Amino acid sequence: MGLYYVALSPRLGNARQLREFAVRAVERLPMGEDRVKYDHLFAAGDPENKRFWTEALSSAGDLANKFVTLEP
C-alpha cells in the first residue's frame, strides 16, 4: 500500500520531493526495524494516513498486508 501511495501522491512529483519523503519515513523507523511499513510514511496523527487508506481499500485492498523486497 505504501508504494501505491507513493505512485499516486501528487506531492511527490519530482525526485527531490520523493527523496525527502523517503528520508522522513526512514527516520520514523523504530530502532532495530529493517522494514519500511505504510504507517512509517506519515507523522503520528497525520490525517492523510487514514484518508488515503480508506479511499484506497476499495480499489487496492489486495495490496494491504503485502510486502515487497528490494535488493541492490
Predicted model as a PDB file, atoms N, CA, C, CB and O in Angstrom, pLDDT in the B-factor column:
MODEL        1                                                                  
ATOM      1  N   MET A   1       0.831  -1.187   0.000  1.00 86.00           N  
ATOM      2  CA  MET A   1       0.000   0.000   0.000  1.00 86.00           C  
ATOM      3  C   MET A   1       0.879   1.256   0.000  1.00 86.00           C  
ATOM      4  CB  MET A   1      -0.947  -0.005   1.216  1.00 86.00           C  
ATOM      5  O   MET A   1       0.504   2.292  -0.549  1.00 86.00           O  
ATOM      6  N   GLY A   2       2.051   1.142   0.625  1.00 88.00           N  
ATOM      7  CA  GLY A   2       2.968   2.276   0.671  1.00 88.00           C  
ATOM      8  C   GLY A   2       3.458   2.681  -0.707  1.00 88.00           C  
ATOM      9  O   GLY A   2       3.498   3.869  -1.028  1.00 88.00           O  
ATOM     10  N   LEU A   3       3.828   1.712  -1.518  1.00 88.00           N  
ATOM     11  CA  LEU A   3       4.277   2.025  -2.872  1.00 88.00           C  
ATOM     12  C   LEU A   3       3.135   2.591  -3.722  1.00 88.00           C  
ATOM     13  CB  LEU A   3       4.857   0.774  -3.538  1.00 88.00           C  
ATOM     14  O   LEU A   3       3.356   3.448  -4.578  1.00 88.00           O  
ATOM     15  N   TYR A   4       1.933   2.112  -3.483  1.00 88.00           N  
ATOM     16  CA  TYR A   4       0.753   2.628  -4.173  1.00 88.00           C  
ATOM     17  C   TYR A   4       0.546   4.097  -3.805  1.00 88.00           C  
ATOM     18  CB  TYR A   4      -0.507   1.789  -3.816  1.00 88.00           C  
ATOM     19  O   TYR A   4       0.241   4.918  -4.671  1.00 88.00           O  
ATOM     20  N   TYR A   5       0.708   4.426  -2.535  1.00 92.00           N  
ATOM     21  CA  TYR A   5       0.583   5.813  -2.099  1.00 92.00           C  
ATOM     22  C   TYR A   5       1.623   6.686  -2.795  1.00 92.00           C  
ATOM     23  CB  TYR A   5       0.734   5.915  -0.571  1.00 92.00           C  
ATOM     24  O   TYR A   5       1.297   7.756  -3.309  1.00 92.00           O  
ATOM     25  N   VAL A   6       2.874   6.227  -2.810  1.00 92.00           N  
ATOM     26  CA  VAL A   6       3.951   6.989  -3.434  1.00 92.00           C  
ATOM     27  C   VAL A   6       3.653   7.208  -4.916  1.00 92.00           C  
ATOM     28  CB  VAL A   6       5.304   6.266  -3.256  1.00 92.00           C  
ATOM     29  O   VAL A   6       3.867   8.302  -5.437  1.00 92.00           O  
ATOM     30  N   ALA A   7       3.167   6.183  -5.586  1.00 91.00           N  
ATOM     31  CA  ALA A   7       2.878   6.293  -7.016  1.00 91.00           C  
ATOM     32  C   ALA A   7       1.754   7.283  -7.309  1.00 91.00           C  
ATOM     33  CB  ALA A   7       2.514   4.932  -7.574  1.00 91.00           C  
ATOM     34  O   ALA A   7       1.777   7.950  -8.344  1.00 91.00           O  
ATOM     35  N   LEU A   8       0.781   7.387  -6.421  1.00 91.00           N  
ATOM     36  CA  LEU A   8      -0.380   8.243  -6.677  1.00 91.00           C  
ATOM     37  C   LEU A   8      -0.286   9.639  -6.073  1.00 91.00           C  
ATOM     38  CB  LEU A   8      -1.600   7.580  -6.157  1.00 91.00           C  
ATOM     39  O   LEU A   8      -1.077  10.510  -6.434  1.00 91.00           O  
ATOM     40  N   SER A   9       0.638   9.871  -5.185  1.00 93.00           N  
ATOM     41  CA  SER A   9       0.686  11.134  -4.465  1.00 93.00           C  
ATOM     42  C   SER A   9       1.153  12.287  -5.355  1.00 93.00           C  
ATOM     43  CB  SER A   9       1.598  11.007  -3.264  1.00 93.00           C  
ATOM     44  O   SER A   9       2.270  12.256  -5.872  1.00 93.00           O  
ATOM     45  N   PRO A  10       0.307  13.298  -5.536  1.00 92.00           N  
ATOM     46  CA  PRO A  10       0.704  14.441  -6.364  1.00 92.00           C  
ATOM     47  C   PRO A  10       1.808  15.286  -5.710  1.00 92.00           C  
ATOM     48  CB  PRO A  10      -0.511  15.317  -6.648  1.00 92.00           C  
ATOM     49  O   PRO A  10       2.497  16.038  -6.399  1.00 92.00           O  
ATOM     50  N   ARG A  11       1.976  15.171  -4.407  1.00 91.00           N  
ATOM     51  CA  ARG A  11       3.011  15.963  -3.731  1.00 91.00           C  
ATOM     52  C   ARG A  11       4.395  15.333  -3.847  1.00 91.00           C  
ATOM     53  CB  ARG A  11       2.657  16.139  -2.265  1.00 91.00           C  
ATOM     54  O   ARG A  11       5.371  15.880  -3.332  1.00 91.00           O  
ATOM     55  N   LEU A  12       4.485  14.194  -4.515  1.00 94.00           N  
ATOM     56  CA  LEU A  12       5.771  13.524  -4.752  1.00 94.00           C  
ATOM     57  C   LEU A  12       6.045  13.514  -6.249  1.00 94.00           C  
ATOM     58  CB  LEU A  12       5.770  12.065  -4.176  1.00 94.00           C  
ATOM     59  O   LEU A  12       6.282  12.461  -6.842  1.00 94.00           O  
ATOM     60  N   GLY A  13       6.010  14.681  -6.845  1.00 92.00           N  
ATOM     61  CA  GLY A  13       6.101  14.799  -8.287  1.00 92.00           C  
ATOM     62  C   GLY A  13       7.500  14.875  -8.864  1.00 92.00           C  
ATOM     63  O   GLY A  13       7.668  14.828 -10.082  1.00 92.00           O  
ATOM     64  N   ASN A  14       8.506  14.993  -8.011  1.00 94.00           N  
ATOM     65  CA  ASN A  14       9.863  15.029  -8.548  1.00 94.00           C  
ATOM     66  C   ASN A  14      10.815  14.287  -7.610  1.00 94.00           C  
ATOM     67  CB  ASN A  14      10.332  16.492  -8.753  1.00 94.00           C  
ATOM     68  O   ASN A  14      10.445  13.915  -6.496  1.00 94.00           O  
ATOM     69  N   ALA A  15      12.022  14.082  -8.072  1.00 94.00           N  
ATOM     70  CA  ALA A  15      12.999  13.288  -7.316  1.00 94.00           C  
ATOM     71  C   ALA A  15      13.328  13.902  -5.963  1.00 94.00           C  
ATOM     72  CB  ALA A  15      14.273  13.130  -8.120  1.00 94.00           C  
ATOM     73  O   ALA A  15      13.509  13.176  -4.985  1.00 94.00           O  
ATOM     74  N   ARG A  16      13.406  15.200  -5.893  1.00 96.00           N  
ATOM     75  CA  ARG A  16      13.723  15.874  -4.626  1.00 96.00           C  
ATOM     76  C   ARG A  16      12.632  15.635  -3.583  1.00 96.00           C  
ATOM     77  CB  ARG A  16      13.907  17.385  -4.855  1.00 96.00           C  
ATOM     78  O   ARG A  16      12.931  15.317  -2.432  1.00 96.00           O  
ATOM     79  N   GLN A  17      11.379  15.788  -3.978  1.00 96.00           N  
ATOM     80  CA  GLN A  17      10.264  15.555  -3.058  1.00 96.00           C  
ATOM     81  C   GLN A  17      10.224  14.105  -2.613  1.00 96.00           C  
ATOM     82  CB  GLN A  17       8.936  15.939  -3.712  1.00 96.00           C  
ATOM     83  O   GLN A  17       9.991  13.820  -1.439  1.00 96.00           O  
ATOM     84  N   LEU A  18      10.449  13.192  -3.538  1.00 94.00           N  
ATOM     85  CA  LEU A  18      10.447  11.765  -3.217  1.00 94.00           C  
ATOM     86  C   LEU A  18      11.573  11.420  -2.254  1.00 94.00           C  
ATOM     87  CB  LEU A  18      10.575  10.931  -4.492  1.00 94.00           C  
ATOM     88  O   LEU A  18      11.372  10.638  -1.324  1.00 94.00           O  
ATOM     89  N   ARG A  19      12.751  11.992  -2.463  1.00 96.00           N  
ATOM     90  CA  ARG A  19      13.882  11.742  -1.570  1.00 96.00           C  
ATOM     91  C   ARG A  19      13.584  12.226  -0.161  1.00 96.00           C  
ATOM     92  CB  ARG A  19      15.143  12.423  -2.101  1.00 96.00           C  
ATOM     93  O   ARG A  19      13.819  11.500   0.805  1.00 96.00           O  
ATOM     94  N   GLU A  20      13.068  13.445  -0.029  1.00 96.00           N  
ATOM     95  CA  GLU A  20      12.744  13.986   1.296  1.00 96.00           C  
ATOM     96  C   GLU A  20      11.674  13.140   1.990  1.00 96.00           C  
ATOM     97  CB  GLU A  20      12.266  15.445   1.175  1.00 96.00           C  
ATOM     98  O   GLU A  20      11.749  12.895   3.195  1.00 96.00           O  
ATOM     99  N   PHE A  21      10.704  12.709   1.237  1.00 95.00           N  
ATOM    100  CA  PHE A  21       9.642  11.864   1.783  1.00 95.00           C  
ATOM    101  C   PHE A  21      10.227  10.549   2.307  1.00 95.00           C  
ATOM    102  CB  PHE A  21       8.562  11.585   0.707  1.00 95.00           C  
ATOM    103  O   PHE A  21       9.883  10.097   3.399  1.00 95.00           O  
ATOM    104  N   ALA A  22      11.113   9.946   1.517  1.00 93.00           N  
ATOM    105  CA  ALA A  22      11.745   8.677   1.914  1.00 93.00           C  
ATOM    106  C   ALA A  22      12.629   8.859   3.141  1.00 93.00           C  
ATOM    107  CB  ALA A  22      12.576   8.105   0.757  1.00 93.00           C  
ATOM    108  O   ALA A  22      12.621   8.016   4.038  1.00 93.00           O  
ATOM    109  N   VAL A  23      13.385   9.940   3.193  1.00 95.00           N  
ATOM    110  CA  VAL A  23      14.253  10.203   4.355  1.00 95.00           C  
ATOM    111  C   VAL A  23      13.410  10.333   5.618  1.00 95.00           C  
ATOM    112  CB  VAL A  23      15.096  11.492   4.138  1.00 95.00           C  
ATOM    113  O   VAL A  23      13.750   9.759   6.652  1.00 95.00           O  
ATOM    114  N   ARG A  24      12.315  11.084   5.541  1.00 95.00           N  
ATOM    115  CA  ARG A  24      11.450  11.242   6.723  1.00 95.00           C  
ATOM    116  C   ARG A  24      10.838   9.913   7.140  1.00 95.00           C  
ATOM    117  CB  ARG A  24      10.336  12.261   6.444  1.00 95.00           C  
ATOM    118  O   ARG A  24      10.712   9.640   8.334  1.00 95.00           O  
ATOM    119  N   ALA A  25      10.458   9.090   6.180  1.00 95.00           N  
ATOM    120  CA  ALA A  25       9.878   7.778   6.505  1.00 95.00           C  
ATOM    121  C   ALA A  25      10.900   6.904   7.222  1.00 95.00           C  
ATOM    122  CB  ALA A  25       9.379   7.070   5.225  1.00 95.00           C  
ATOM    123  O   ALA A  25      10.568   6.249   8.210  1.00 95.00           O  
ATOM    124  N   VAL A  26      12.125   6.887   6.739  1.00 93.00           N  
ATOM    125  CA  VAL A  26      13.173   6.069   7.359  1.00 93.00           C  
ATOM    126  C   VAL A  26      13.498   6.592   8.755  1.00 93.00           C  
ATOM    127  CB  VAL A  26      14.447   6.057   6.483  1.00 93.00           C  
ATOM    128  O   VAL A  26      13.802   5.805   9.651  1.00 93.00           O  
ATOM    129  N   GLU A  27      13.439   7.883   8.949  1.00 94.00           N  
ATOM    130  CA  GLU A  27      13.682   8.450  10.279  1.00 94.00           C  
ATOM    131  C   GLU A  27      12.622   8.018  11.291  1.00 94.00           C  
ATOM    132  CB  GLU A  27      13.724   9.970  10.199  1.00 94.00           C  
ATOM    133  O   GLU A  27      12.879   8.031  12.495  1.00 94.00           O  
ATOM    134  N   ARG A  28      11.441   7.639  10.822  1.00 95.00           N  
ATOM    135  CA  ARG A  28      10.364   7.207  11.722  1.00 95.00           C  
ATOM    136  C   ARG A  28      10.462   5.726  12.101  1.00 95.00           C  
ATOM    137  CB  ARG A  28       9.019   7.473  11.075  1.00 95.00           C  
ATOM    138  O   ARG A  28       9.702   5.259  12.949  1.00 95.00           O  
ATOM    139  N   LEU A  29      11.381   4.989  11.488  1.00 94.00           N  
ATOM    140  CA  LEU A  29      11.520   3.568  11.806  1.00 94.00           C  
ATOM    141  C   LEU A  29      11.945   3.394  13.256  1.00 94.00           C  
ATOM    142  CB  LEU A  29      12.538   2.894  10.866  1.00 94.00           C  
ATOM    143  O   LEU A  29      12.847   4.089  13.722  1.00 94.00           O  
ATOM    144  N   PRO A  30      11.311   2.484  13.969  1.00 93.00           N  
ATOM    145  CA  PRO A  30      11.752   2.188  15.328  1.00 93.00           C  
ATOM    146  C   PRO A  30      13.146   1.549  15.298  1.00 93.00           C  
ATOM    147  CB  PRO A  30      10.737   1.252  16.039  1.00 93.00           C  
ATOM    148  O   PRO A  30      13.519   0.902  14.319  1.00 93.00           O  
ATOM    149  N   MET A  31      13.893   1.732  16.353  1.00 94.00           N  
ATOM    150  CA  MET A  31      15.234   1.169  16.454  1.00 94.00           C  
ATOM    151  C   MET A  31      15.177  -0.340  16.214  1.00 94.00           C  
ATOM    152  CB  MET A  31      15.860   1.483  17.838  1.00 94.00           C  
ATOM    153  O   MET A  31      14.361  -1.036  16.820  1.00 94.00           O  
ATOM    154  N   GLY A  32      16.030  -0.839  15.343  1.00 94.00           N  
ATOM    155  CA  GLY A  32      16.097  -2.265  15.063  1.00 94.00           C  
ATOM    156  C   GLY A  32      15.179  -2.738  13.950  1.00 94.00           C  
ATOM    157  O   GLY A  32      15.313  -3.872  13.490  1.00 94.00           O  
ATOM    158  N   GLU A  33      14.254  -1.905  13.506  1.00 92.00           N  
ATOM    159  CA  GLU A  33      13.328  -2.284  12.422  1.00 92.00           C  
ATOM    160  C   GLU A  33      14.064  -2.183  11.094  1.00 92.00           C  
ATOM    161  CB  GLU A  33      12.047  -1.371  12.417  1.00 92.00           C  
ATOM    162  O   GLU A  33      14.798  -1.222  10.861  1.00 92.00           O  
ATOM    163  N   ASP A  34      13.873  -3.166  10.223  1.00 87.00           N  
ATOM    164  CA  ASP A  34      14.546  -3.136   8.928  1.00 87.00           C  
ATOM    165  C   ASP A  34      13.562  -3.069   7.758  1.00 87.00           C  
ATOM    166  CB  ASP A  34      15.430  -4.355   8.781  1.00 87.00           C  
ATOM    167  O   ASP A  34      13.948  -3.230   6.600  1.00 87.00           O  
ATOM    168  N   ARG A  35      12.282  -2.828   8.076  1.00 89.00           N  
ATOM    169  CA  ARG A  35      11.260  -2.714   7.030  1.00 89.00           C  
ATOM    170  C   ARG A  35      10.562  -1.367   7.143  1.00 89.00           C  
ATOM    171  CB  ARG A  35      10.228  -3.870   7.131  1.00 89.00           C  
ATOM    172  O   ARG A  35      10.251  -0.910   8.243  1.00 89.00           O  
ATOM    173  N   VAL A  36      10.321  -0.740   6.007  1.00 90.00           N  
ATOM    174  CA  VAL A  36       9.514   0.480   5.986  1.00 90.00           C  
ATOM    175  C   VAL A  36       8.074   0.038   5.769  1.00 90.00           C  
ATOM    176  CB  VAL A  36       9.993   1.496   4.860  1.00 90.00           C  
ATOM    177  O   VAL A  36       7.750  -0.580   4.755  1.00 90.00           O  
ATOM    178  N   LYS A  37       7.223   0.355   6.721  1.00 91.00           N  
ATOM    179  CA  LYS A  37       5.810  -0.020   6.633  1.00 91.00           C  
ATOM    180  C   LYS A  37       4.981   1.210   6.264  1.00 91.00           C  
ATOM    181  CB  LYS A  37       5.312  -0.638   7.977  1.00 91.00           C  
ATOM    182  O   LYS A  37       5.445   2.344   6.385  1.00 91.00           O  
ATOM    183  N   TYR A  38       3.776   0.976   5.822  1.00 91.00           N  
ATOM    184  CA  TYR A  38       2.890   2.061   5.401  1.00 91.00           C  
ATOM    185  C   TYR A  38       2.806   3.160   6.454  1.00 91.00           C  
ATOM    186  CB  TYR A  38       1.497   1.519   5.106  1.00 91.00           C  
ATOM    187  O   TYR A  38       2.913   4.339   6.115  1.00 91.00           O  
ATOM    188  N   ASP A  39       2.619   2.811   7.700  1.00 93.00           N  
ATOM    189  CA  ASP A  39       2.469   3.819   8.753  1.00 93.00           C  
ATOM    190  C   ASP A  39       3.718   4.669   8.937  1.00 93.00           C  
ATOM    191  CB  ASP A  39       2.121   3.150  10.059  1.00 93.00           C  
ATOM    192  O   ASP A  39       3.627   5.793   9.428  1.00 93.00           O  
ATOM    193  N   HIS A  40       4.883   4.154   8.552  1.00 94.00           N  
ATOM    194  CA  HIS A  40       6.111   4.938   8.672  1.00 94.00           C  
ATOM    195  C   HIS A  40       6.154   6.089   7.674  1.00 94.00           C  
ATOM    196  CB  HIS A  40       7.322   4.046   8.475  1.00 94.00           C  
ATOM    197  O   HIS A  40       6.960   7.007   7.826  1.00 94.00           O  
ATOM    198  N   LEU A  41       5.311   6.052   6.672  1.00 95.00           N  
ATOM    199  CA  LEU A  41       5.292   7.108   5.668  1.00 95.00           C  
ATOM    200  C   LEU A  41       4.710   8.410   6.206  1.00 95.00           C  
ATOM    201  CB  LEU A  41       4.505   6.658   4.463  1.00 95.00           C  
ATOM    202  O   LEU A  41       4.861   9.460   5.583  1.00 95.00           O  
ATOM    203  N   PHE A  42       4.051   8.348   7.352  1.00 95.00           N  
ATOM    204  CA  PHE A  42       3.323   9.503   7.873  1.00 95.00           C  
ATOM    205  C   PHE A  42       3.741   9.822   9.296  1.00 95.00           C  
ATOM    206  CB  PHE A  42       1.822   9.257   7.818  1.00 95.00           C  
ATOM    207  O   PHE A  42       4.082   8.927  10.069  1.00 95.00           O  
ATOM    208  N   ALA A  43       3.715  11.101   9.635  1.00 94.00           N  
ATOM    209  CA  ALA A  43       3.942  11.514  11.009  1.00 94.00           C  
ATOM    210  C   ALA A  43       2.757  11.044  11.855  1.00 94.00           C  
ATOM    211  CB  ALA A  43       4.131  13.064  11.109  1.00 94.00           C  
ATOM    212  O   ALA A  43       1.659  10.837  11.340  1.00 94.00           O  
ATOM    213  N   ALA A  44       2.989  10.881  13.135  1.00 92.00           N  
ATOM    214  CA  ALA A  44       1.913  10.454  14.044  1.00 92.00           C  
ATOM    215  C   ALA A  44       0.749  11.437  13.956  1.00 92.00           C  
ATOM    216  CB  ALA A  44       2.431  10.352  15.515  1.00 92.00           C  
ATOM    217  O   ALA A  44       0.935  12.651  14.040  1.00 92.00           O  
ATOM    218  N   GLY A  45      -0.441  10.895  13.788  1.00 94.00           N  
ATOM    219  CA  GLY A  45      -1.644  11.719  13.745  1.00 94.00           C  
ATOM    220  C   GLY A  45      -1.921  12.391  12.412  1.00 94.00           C  
ATOM    221  O   GLY A  45      -2.884  13.149  12.300  1.00 94.00           O  
ATOM    222  N   ASP A  46      -1.108  12.137  11.404  1.00 95.00           N  
ATOM    223  CA  ASP A  46      -1.315  12.754  10.089  1.00 95.00           C  
ATOM    224  C   ASP A  46      -2.611  12.201   9.489  1.00 95.00           C  
ATOM    225  CB  ASP A  46      -0.091  12.483   9.133  1.00 95.00           C  
ATOM    226  O   ASP A  46      -2.707  10.998   9.249  1.00 95.00           O  
ATOM    227  N   PRO A  47      -3.606  13.053   9.243  1.00 95.00           N  
ATOM    228  CA  PRO A  47      -4.884  12.575   8.714  1.00 95.00           C  
ATOM    229  C   PRO A  47      -4.772  11.997   7.302  1.00 95.00           C  
ATOM    230  CB  PRO A  47      -5.887  13.703   8.716  1.00 95.00           C  
ATOM    231  O   PRO A  47      -5.647  11.248   6.868  1.00 95.00           O  
ATOM    232  N   GLU A  48      -3.714  12.337   6.592  1.00 94.00           N  
ATOM    233  CA  GLU A  48      -3.506  11.796   5.248  1.00 94.00           C  
ATOM    234  C   GLU A  48      -3.375  10.277   5.283  1.00 94.00           C  
ATOM    235  CB  GLU A  48      -2.259  12.417   4.608  1.00 94.00           C  
ATOM    236  O   GLU A  48      -3.782   9.598   4.341  1.00 94.00           O  
ATOM    237  N   ASN A  49      -2.813   9.745   6.353  1.00 94.00           N  
ATOM    238  CA  ASN A  49      -2.636   8.305   6.524  1.00 94.00           C  
ATOM    239  C   ASN A  49      -3.987   7.588   6.419  1.00 94.00           C  
ATOM    240  CB  ASN A  49      -1.964   7.998   7.884  1.00 94.00           C  
ATOM    241  O   ASN A  49      -4.155   6.705   5.579  1.00 94.00           O  
ATOM    242  N   LYS A  50      -4.923   7.955   7.246  1.00 94.00           N  
ATOM    243  CA  LYS A  50      -6.236   7.284   7.270  1.00 94.00           C  
ATOM    244  C   LYS A  50      -7.064   7.625   6.042  1.00 94.00           C  
ATOM    245  CB  LYS A  50      -7.010   7.669   8.532  1.00 94.00           C  
ATOM    246  O   LYS A  50      -7.791   6.776   5.525  1.00 94.00           O  
ATOM    247  N   ARG A  51      -6.959   8.878   5.566  1.00 94.00           N  
ATOM    248  CA  ARG A  51      -7.728   9.284   4.389  1.00 94.00           C  
ATOM    249  C   ARG A  51      -7.355   8.416   3.190  1.00 94.00           C  
ATOM    250  CB  ARG A  51      -7.488  10.778   4.068  1.00 94.00           C  
ATOM    251  O   ARG A  51      -8.230   7.859   2.527  1.00 94.00           O  
ATOM    252  N   PHE A  52      -6.054   8.300   2.913  1.00 92.00           N  
ATOM    253  CA  PHE A  52      -5.639   7.507   1.762  1.00 92.00           C  
ATOM    254  C   PHE A  52      -5.992   6.042   1.965  1.00 92.00           C  
ATOM    255  CB  PHE A  52      -4.136   7.661   1.517  1.00 92.00           C  
ATOM    256  O   PHE A  52      -6.471   5.383   1.041  1.00 92.00           O  
ATOM    257  N   TRP A  53      -5.759   5.529   3.166  1.00 91.00           N  
ATOM    258  CA  TRP A  53      -6.031   4.112   3.450  1.00 91.00           C  
ATOM    259  C   TRP A  53      -7.494   3.779   3.160  1.00 91.00           C  
ATOM    260  CB  TRP A  53      -5.688   3.774   4.923  1.00 91.00           C  
ATOM    261  O   TRP A  53      -7.778   2.800   2.469  1.00 91.00           O  
ATOM    262  N   THR A  54      -8.412   4.572   3.675  1.00 90.00           N  
ATOM    263  CA  THR A  54      -9.837   4.270   3.483  1.00 90.00           C  
ATOM    264  C   THR A  54     -10.255   4.423   2.026  1.00 90.00           C  
ATOM    265  CB  THR A  54     -10.693   5.179   4.362  1.00 90.00           C  
ATOM    266  O   THR A  54     -11.072   3.643   1.535  1.00 90.00           O  
ATOM    267  N   GLU A  55      -9.709   5.414   1.329  1.00 88.00           N  
ATOM    268  CA  GLU A  55     -10.047   5.586  -0.083  1.00 88.00           C  
ATOM    269  C   GLU A  55      -9.453   4.471  -0.944  1.00 88.00           C  
ATOM    270  CB  GLU A  55      -9.558   6.944  -0.579  1.00 88.00           C  
ATOM    271  O   GLU A  55     -10.095   4.009  -1.887  1.00 88.00           O  
ATOM    272  N   ALA A  56      -8.245   4.043  -0.627  1.00 88.00           N  
ATOM    273  CA  ALA A  56      -7.548   3.056  -1.449  1.00 88.00           C  
ATOM    274  C   ALA A  56      -8.058   1.639  -1.231  1.00 88.00           C  
ATOM    275  CB  ALA A  56      -6.072   3.105  -1.164  1.00 88.00           C  
ATOM    276  O   ALA A  56      -7.924   0.802  -2.124  1.00 88.00           O  
ATOM    277  N   LEU A  57      -8.627   1.350  -0.095  1.00 85.00           N  
ATOM    278  CA  LEU A  57      -9.074  -0.020   0.173  1.00 85.00           C  
ATOM    279  C   LEU A  57     -10.077  -0.527  -0.848  1.00 85.00           C  
ATOM    280  CB  LEU A  57      -9.679  -0.102   1.547  1.00 85.00           C  
ATOM    281  O   LEU A  57     -10.081  -1.712  -1.182  1.00 85.00           O  
ATOM    282  N   SER A  58     -10.927   0.360  -1.344  1.00 85.00           N  
ATOM    283  CA  SER A  58     -11.927  -0.089  -2.310  1.00 85.00           C  
ATOM    284  C   SER A  58     -11.301  -0.459  -3.652  1.00 85.00           C  
ATOM    285  CB  SER A  58     -12.976   0.989  -2.513  1.00 85.00           C  
ATOM    286  O   SER A  58     -11.795  -1.359  -4.330  1.00 85.00           O  
ATOM    287  N   SER A  59     -10.225   0.217  -4.047  1.00 82.00           N  
ATOM    288  CA  SER A  59      -9.620  -0.073  -5.346  1.00 82.00           C  
ATOM    289  C   SER A  59      -8.340  -0.896  -5.254  1.00 82.00           C  
ATOM    290  CB  SER A  59      -9.330   1.209  -6.061  1.00 82.00           C  
ATOM    291  O   SER A  59      -7.940  -1.535  -6.228  1.00 82.00           O  
ATOM    292  N   ALA A  60      -7.697  -0.884  -4.092  1.00 81.00           N  
ATOM    293  CA  ALA A  60      -6.409  -1.581  -3.973  1.00 81.00           C  
ATOM    294  C   ALA A  60      -6.312  -2.390  -2.693  1.00 81.00           C  
ATOM    295  CB  ALA A  60      -5.265  -0.586  -4.029  1.00 81.00           C  
ATOM    296  O   ALA A  60      -5.222  -2.587  -2.156  1.00 81.00           O  
ATOM    297  N   GLY A  61      -7.444  -2.856  -2.208  1.00 75.00           N  
ATOM    298  CA  GLY A  61      -7.471  -3.609  -0.961  1.00 75.00           C  
ATOM    299  C   GLY A  61      -6.586  -4.837  -0.954  1.00 75.00           C  
ATOM    300  O   GLY A  61      -6.123  -5.263   0.104  1.00 75.00           O  
ATOM    301  N   ASP A  62      -6.346  -5.413  -2.132  1.00 83.00           N  
ATOM    302  CA  ASP A  62      -5.484  -6.598  -2.214  1.00 83.00           C  
ATOM    303  C   ASP A  62      -4.030  -6.281  -1.867  1.00 83.00           C  
ATOM    304  CB  ASP A  62      -5.556  -7.198  -3.610  1.00 83.00           C  
ATOM    305  O   ASP A  62      -3.247  -7.193  -1.604  1.00 83.00           O  
ATOM    306  N   LEU A  63      -3.663  -4.999  -1.863  1.00 80.00           N  
ATOM    307  CA  LEU A  63      -2.288  -4.619  -1.532  1.00 80.00           C  
ATOM    308  C   LEU A  63      -2.039  -4.606  -0.021  1.00 80.00           C  
ATOM    309  CB  LEU A  63      -1.974  -3.250  -2.116  1.00 80.00           C  
ATOM    310  O   LEU A  63      -0.890  -4.676   0.417  1.00 80.00           O  
ATOM    311  N   ALA A  64      -3.098  -4.517   0.767  1.00 78.00           N  
ATOM    312  CA  ALA A  64      -2.944  -4.490   2.218  1.00 78.00           C  
ATOM    313  C   ALA A  64      -2.298  -5.788   2.690  1.00 78.00           C  
ATOM    314  CB  ALA A  64      -4.310  -4.278   2.914  1.00 78.00           C  
ATOM    315  O   ALA A  64      -2.648  -6.872   2.225  1.00 78.00           O  
ATOM    316  N   ASN A  65      -1.363  -5.668   3.607  1.00 80.00           N  
ATOM    317  CA  ASN A  65      -0.634  -6.806   4.193  1.00 80.00           C  
ATOM    318  C   ASN A  65       0.210  -7.583   3.187  1.00 80.00           C  
ATOM    319  CB  ASN A  65      -1.609  -7.747   4.840  1.00 80.00           C  
ATOM    320  O   ASN A  65       0.484  -8.767   3.384  1.00 80.00           O  
ATOM    321  N   LYS A  66       0.620  -6.915   2.111  1.00 81.00           N  
ATOM    322  CA  LYS A  66       1.551  -7.500   1.144  1.00 81.00           C  
ATOM    323  C   LYS A  66       2.889  -6.779   1.291  1.00 81.00           C  
ATOM    324  CB  LYS A  66       1.001  -7.387  -0.332  1.00 81.00           C  
ATOM    325  O   LYS A  66       2.929  -5.605   1.659  1.00 81.00           O  
ATOM    326  N   PHE A  67       3.968  -7.476   1.008  1.00 82.00           N  
ATOM    327  CA  PHE A  67       5.299  -6.907   1.187  1.00 82.00           C  
ATOM    328  C   PHE A  67       6.117  -7.060  -0.081  1.00 82.00           C  
ATOM    329  CB  PHE A  67       6.018  -7.570   2.364  1.00 82.00           C  
ATOM    330  O   PHE A  67       5.909  -7.992  -0.857  1.00 82.00           O  
ATOM    331  N   VAL A  68       7.042  -6.146  -0.285  1.00 84.00           N  
ATOM    332  CA  VAL A  68       7.942  -6.163  -1.421  1.00 84.00           C  
ATOM    333  C   VAL A  68       9.358  -6.103  -0.882  1.00 84.00           C  
ATOM    334  CB  VAL A  68       7.654  -4.984  -2.404  1.00 84.00           C  
ATOM    335  O   VAL A  68       9.655  -5.294  -0.003  1.00 84.00           O  
ATOM    336  N   THR A  69      10.227  -6.943  -1.394  1.00 84.00           N  
ATOM    337  CA  THR A  69      11.626  -6.918  -1.008  1.00 84.00           C  
ATOM    338  C   THR A  69      12.426  -6.298  -2.134  1.00 84.00           C  
ATOM    339  CB  THR A  69      12.144  -8.336  -0.673  1.00 84.00           C  
ATOM    340  O   THR A  69      12.357  -6.740  -3.281  1.00 84.00           O  
ATOM    341  N   LEU A  70      13.190  -5.265  -1.795  1.00 78.00           N  
ATOM    342  CA  LEU A  70      14.056  -4.618  -2.775  1.00 78.00           C  
ATOM    343  C   LEU A  70      15.498  -4.901  -2.406  1.00 78.00           C  
ATOM    344  CB  LEU A  70      13.791  -3.089  -2.845  1.00 78.00           C  
ATOM    345  O   LEU A  70      15.913  -4.723  -1.260  1.00 78.00           O  
ATOM    346  N   GLU A  71      16.241  -5.337  -3.384  1.00 81.00           N  
ATOM    347  CA  GLU A  71      17.651  -5.633  -3.163  1.00 81.00           C  
ATOM    348  C   GLU A  71      18.483  -4.797  -4.115  1.00 81.00           C  
ATOM    349  CB  GLU A  71      17.946  -7.142  -3.354  1.00 81.00           C  
ATOM    350  O   GLU A  71      18.068  -4.555  -5.248  1.00 81.00           O  
ATOM    351  N   PRO A  72      19.678  -4.341  -3.666  1.00 77.00           N  
ATOM    352  CA  PRO A  72      20.532  -3.523  -4.540  1.00 77.00           C  
ATOM    353  C   PRO A  72      21.087  -4.323  -5.704  1.00 77.00           C  
ATOM    354  CB  PRO A  72      21.680  -2.922  -3.744  1.00 77.00           C  
ATOM    355  O   PRO A  72      21.823  -3.782  -6.530  1.00 77.00           O  
TER     356      PRO A  72                                                      
ENDMDL                                                                          
END                                                                             
